[in-house]
Amino acid sequence: MTNLRNFINAITNDSRIYTAEDIGEMTSKEFLANEKAIDYQIETLGIPRRGDLAGSSDVVYVHSYSRDDGTKVKAHYRSKPDGVVSNNYQIGGTSTGASANI
């Protein structure tokens, strides 16, 4: 599988990776709220399936949790940073992380 480390979504400025299953499970409202970020990921990375990400050393599985303000966050995958700051952060609206095609 292609190296997924350091993927940063320029729309959300985070490392979340949407899977086909995540998108399929979204309500219409959730999809509309995330549509631009999903479109960006399609253009730069593609949309993997959960099975493609399971066991990959380039991603981290984040279990669902509740934030202090009560917001519930669904379980998801995110890219794993490599520890090099310039590879892992958004600078001036342009992604500095490597993107990959799946």
C-alpha positions as CSV (number, residue, x, y, z in Angstrom):
1,M,0.0,0.0,0.0
2,T,1.1,3.6,-0.7
3,N,2.7,5.5,2.2
4,L,-0.1,7.5,3.9
5,R,2.1,9.2,6.5
6,N,1.9,13.0,6.8
7,F,-1.4,13.4,4.9
8,I,-2.9,16.8,5.9
9,N,-6.3,17.8,4.6
10,A,-5.9,21.4,3.5
11,I,-9.6,22.1,4.0
12,T,-9.8,20.9,7.7
13,N,-6.1,21.2,8.5
14,D,-6.1,17.8,10.1
15,S,-4.9,14.3,9.4
16,R,-8.2,12.5,9.4
17,I,-8.6,10.0,6.5
18,Y,-12.2,9.4,5.4
19,T,-12.9,5.8,4.3
20,A,-15.6,4.7,1.9
21,E,-17.4,3.2,4.9
22,D,-17.2,6.5,6.9
23,I,-18.8,8.3,4.0
24,G,-21.4,5.7,3.5
25,E,-22.4,5.9,7.1
26,M,-22.8,9.7,7.1
27,T,-26.1,11.4,7.3
28,S,-26.9,13.9,4.5
29,K,-26.1,16.7,7.0
30,E,-22.8,15.2,8.0
31,F,-21.8,14.6,4.3
32,L,-22.6,18.3,3.4
33,A,-20.6,19.5,6.4
34,N,-17.6,17.4,5.3
35,E,-18.0,17.5,1.5
36,K,-15.2,19.9,0.7
37,A,-12.7,17.9,2.9
38,I,-13.8,14.7,1.3
39,D,-13.4,16.2,-2.2
40,Y,-9.9,17.4,-1.3
41,Q,-9.0,13.9,-0.1
42,I,-10.4,12.3,-3.3
43,E,-8.2,14.6,-5.4
44,T,-5.0,14.1,-3.4
45,L,-5.2,10.7,-1.7
46,G,-8.3,8.8,-2.9
47,I,-10.8,7.1,-0.7
48,P,-9.6,3.9,0.9
49,R,-11.7,1.2,2.5
50,R,-11.3,0.4,6.2
51,G,-9.7,-2.9,5.3
52,D,-7.0,-1.1,3.3
53,L,-6.0,0.9,6.4
54,A,-6.3,-1.9,9.0
55,G,-2.8,-3.0,9.9
56,S,-1.1,-0.2,8.1
57,S,1.9,1.4,9.9
58,D,1.2,4.7,8.2
59,V,-2.1,5.4,10.0
60,V,-3.5,5.4,13.5
61,Y,-7.0,4.2,14.5
62,V,-8.7,6.7,16.8
63,H,-11.5,5.2,18.9
64,S,-14.7,7.2,19.3
65,Y,-14.7,9.6,22.3
66,S,-16.5,12.6,23.8
67,R,-14.9,15.9,24.1
68,D,-15.1,18.0,27.3
69,D,-17.8,20.1,25.7
70,G,-19.9,16.9,25.1
71,T,-19.3,16.7,21.4
72,K,-19.1,13.1,20.3
73,V,-16.3,12.2,17.9
74,K,-16.8,9.0,15.8
75,A,-14.0,6.5,15.4
76,H,-11.8,7.2,12.4
77,Y,-8.3,6.8,11.0
78,R,-5.7,9.5,10.8
79,S,-2.3,9.6,9.1
80,K,0.7,9.0,11.3
81,P,3.2,11.8,11.5
82,D,6.8,11.0,10.9
83,G,8.1,13.4,13.6
84,V,9.4,16.0,11.1
85,V,7.5,19.2,11.9
86,S,7.8,20.5,8.3
87,N,6.2,17.4,7.0
88,N,3.2,17.3,9.4
89,Y,1.7,20.8,9.5
90,Q,-0.2,23.1,7.3
91,I,1.7,26.3,6.5
92,G,-0.1,29.3,5.0
93,G,-2.9,27.2,3.6
94,T,-0.6,24.9,1.6
95,S,-0.1,21.4,2.7
96,T,3.5,20.5,3.4
97,G,2.7,16.8,3.9
98,A,3.2,14.2,1.2
99,S,0.0,12.9,-0.3
100,A,-0.5,9.5,-1.9
101,N,-2.7,7.9,-4.4
102,I,-4.4,4.7,-3.4
